[in-house]
Amino acid sequence: MKSLTIEQLKSLKVSDWVWLIYKDTDYRRYAQIQAIEGTRLYVWGRGLAECEMWKYSDYGIKWLAYKNKEQAEGEANKEKPTKELSECYAYAQSACCTDDEQVYWLAGCIMTLTQVIADMMGIELYDLNGSANEARLQEQRGEK
């Protein structure tokens, strides 16, 4: 996700919270805006003994702000759950090829839940097992 624009940052009000990234370091934190004075923004967050002052002129050079942590990290984490959710779905799909009614029911629940999570995250699952599982399922259903 893109960081807030300078215009969006300037439109924030005292008491609003933002996710800050300090560009010189790996340090990140939620911070609450305490005061806005001309070209300066004062923030405070957990772990700070006093307010920090940030200049708008340093924005994008020394620091960035996001509406929340999820926006800052959303793009970086998007691929990981795609692979893991696809693997979970494929594993459950392969377990559907059983005569054990409880395993079959549980595998169906896992597949459904995995698909719901993927849909909520806007992730399209990819097919790891391909037509092999589909062929086994068709055979079990007597379609072949």
C-alpha positions, -999 to 999 in steps of 0.1 A, spaced: 0 0 0 11 35 -5 19 57 24 -3 87 32 2 116 9 15 148 24 -20 163 19 -36 134 37 -11 137 65 -18 174 69 -56 167 70 -52 145 101 -63 159 134 -49 159 169 -57 125 186 -57 106 153 -35 75 152 -10 66 124 15 38 117 49 54 115 79 40 97 113 55 105 132 51 72 168 51 86 159 20 108 136 -10 109 117 8 137 79 11 133 52 21 157 17 33 162 17 70 172 -10 94 182 -8 130 169 -5 153 199 -1 186 183 2 202 148 22 234 146 28 249 112 54 227 95 57 203 124 38 173 137 42 161 173 34 124 180 35 102 210 34 64 211 39 36 236 76 34 246 82 71 241 91 92 272 81 124 254 66 135 222 86 132 190 86 161 165 85 154 128 89 180 101 66 178 70 97 186 49 113 153 61 83 133 51 92 106 26 129 111 34 132 103 71 97 90 79 65 77 64 30 74 78 2 50 70 -34 49 82 -26 16 99 -1 -12 101 -20 -34 78 -18 -9 50 19 -6 55 25 -43 54 -4 -55 32 15 -57 -1 45 -75 15 24 -102 31 0 -108 2 19 -136 -14 26 -156 17 -10 -164 26 -18 -172 -10 7 -200 -10 -2 -212 25 -40 -211 19 -36 -229 -14 -16 -256 3 -42 -259 31 -70 -262 5 -50 -288 -15 -43 -309 15 -79 -309 26 -90 -316 -9 -68 -347 -11 -83 -359 23 -118 -358 7 -109 -390 -12 -116 -413 18 -143 -436 30 -141 -423 65 -172 -401 69 -157 -379 97 -125 -372 78 -145 -364 47 -167 -340 66 -138 -323 83 -119 -319 51 -149 -303 35 -152 -279 64 -115 -270 61 -118 -264 23 -149 -242 28 -132 -222 56 -100 -218 36 -120 -205 6 -139 -181 28 -107 -167 43 -92 -164 8 -123 -145 -4 -122 -122 25 -86 -114 18 -91 -110 -19 -68 -139 -27 -73 -163 -55 -62 -198 -46 -42 -217 -71 -46 -254 -78 -17 -274 -64 -32 -309 -71 -46 -302 -105 -68 -327 -122 -55 -356 -101 -78 -349 -72 -108 -341 -94 -104 -374 -112 -103 -393 -79 -134 -374 -67 -153 -381 -99 -143 -418 -96 -156 -420 -60 -189 -403 -71 -193 -428 -99 -190 -402 -126 -162 -421 -144 
